[in-house]
């Protein structure tokens, strides 16, 4: 889509994640919802499998960019998600199955539970 609308040269220069990461710039990812689907694993995968191979970053860096600033603090109401299909961080294929969310906890309360 970007190459079609902006031209191949400009499309290849978009989102220079690898250059930014190598320069020490902290990366922070989010979704472009509702323009694109709300799918954090797709965002992680897109960074790992960037359309320009020179701009690809590792799964650890992409996951950290999507979860940066998040931390659990003893005694504080936690917000987190529990995933299946991960052993550490998954080796994300360019396309295919992504981890599945089992539970989402928002400020200490279960907001989603796939096991119930």
FENNOR-V818484 format. One record per residue. RES is the residue in three letters. PHI is phi in degrees with one decimal (none if undefined). NEAR is the number of other C-alpha atoms within 12 Angstrom. Layout:
RES;PHI;NEAR / RES;PHI;NEAR
//
This chain:
UNK;none;11 / UNK;-64.3;15 / UNK;-61.5;15 / UNK;-65.2;11 / UNK;-88.4;10 / UNK;-113.3;13 / UNK;97.8;13 / UNK;-60.3;15 / UNK;-61.9;13 / UNK;-67.2;16 / UNK;-63.1;18 / UNK;-64.6;22 / UNK;-87.0;21 / UNK;-73.1;23 / UNK;50.5;24 / UNK;-75.3;24 / UNK;-59.2;34 / UNK;-60.4;28 / UNK;-61.0;20 / UNK;-63.4;20 / UNK;-62.6;24 / UNK;-64.3;17 / UNK;-83.0;11 / UNK;86.4;11 / UNK;-75.9;14 / UNK;-64.8;20 / UNK;-96.1;28 / UNK;-134.5;22 / UNK;-101.9;26 / UNK;-157.8;25 / UNK;-100.0;19 / UNK;-107.2;13 / UNK;-65.9;11 / UNK;-92.9;9 / UNK;-66.6;8 / UNK;-119.6;12 / UNK;-61.6;13 / UNK;-79.3;14 / UNK;-150.9;22 / UNK;-55.5;27 / UNK;-65.6;37 / UNK;-65.4;30 / UNK;-65.3;33 / UNK;-62.0;39 / UNK;-61.1;34 / UNK;-62.9;31 / UNK;-73.3;39 / UNK;-68.5;31 / UNK;-111.7;26 / UNK;-48.6;28 / UNK;-61.7;25 / UNK;-106.1;24 / UNK;-52.2;19 / UNK;-70.3;22 / UNK;-104.8;24 / UNK;-71.1;29 / UNK;-124.6;31 / UNK;-71.8;27 / UNK;-60.0;27 / UNK;-61.0;23 / UNK;-67.7;29 / UNK;-67.6;36 / UNK;-64.3;31 / UNK;-61.7;26 / UNK;-66.6;30 / UNK;-86.3;26 / UNK;-122.4;24 / UNK;-54.7;17 / UNK;85.6;14 / UNK;-96.3;15 / UNK;-156.7;13 / UNK;-95.4;18 / UNK;-121.2;12 / UNK;-52.9;8 / UNK;86.9;8 / UNK;-91.5;12 / UNK;-65.5;15 / UNK;-89.2;19 / UNK;-124.1;22 / UNK;-162.2;23 / UNK;-129.3;26 / UNK;-111.6;21 / UNK;-116.6;23 / UNK;-110.5;18 / UNK;85.1;16 / UNK;-122.3;17 / UNK;-126.7;10 / UNK;72.6;13 / UNK;-96.5;21 / UNK;-71.9;25 / UNK;-85.5;24 / UNK;-76.7;28 / UNK;-76.4;19 / UNK;-57.8;21 / UNK;-139.9;15 / UNK;127.5;12 / UNK;-68.5;16 / UNK;-112.4;23 / UNK;-55.6;25 / UNK;-110.7;20 / UNK;-75.9;22 / UNK;-94.5;20 / UNK;-154.7;21 / UNK;-123.5;21 / UNK;-116.1;21 / UNK;-116.8;18 / UNK;48.8;16 / UNK;85.5;19 / UNK;-117.9;16 / UNK;-67.0;20 / UNK;-100.5;19 / UNK;-147.9;19 / UNK;-143.2;17 / UNK;-70.7;16 / UNK;-91.8;13 / UNK;-90.6;8
//
